[in-house]
Amino acid sequence: MVKSVRLHAIIHGRVQGVYFRDSTRQTAKRLGLTGWVRNLPGGAVEVTAEGPRPALEMLLAFLRVGPPDARVDAVDVDWPPTGGEFAAFSIRP
């Protein structure tokens, strides 16, 4: 069995209104990850994802670039303990 880990990231830049959340959801789903993505009031996007570390690293590579209309200025990343409470990857309000 592959060990599951958790990625938590805050993405800064022009990341709202450019399909960042939906692109992140599609990428996470393709990678077989669970978790969520949401917009933050200050204009950033927050992501929490769980799955195998290599798949999370691929998601992180996507988050550092984003979809075509996005401009990612910075990504704050941490690796908190895995909670295991997600059944799928969703967009949160």
HUHU-V606894 format. One line per field, one symbol per residue. psi: psi as a letter, one per 40 degrees, with the letter a starting at -180 (. if undefined). A space follows every 50 residues. Layout:
BEGIN
psi->???
END
This chain:
BEGIN
psi->hhhhihhhihhiageieffdddddddddddefiiaiiiiideeihhhhii aidddddddddddedaideihhdihhhigiihdeehdahihi.
END
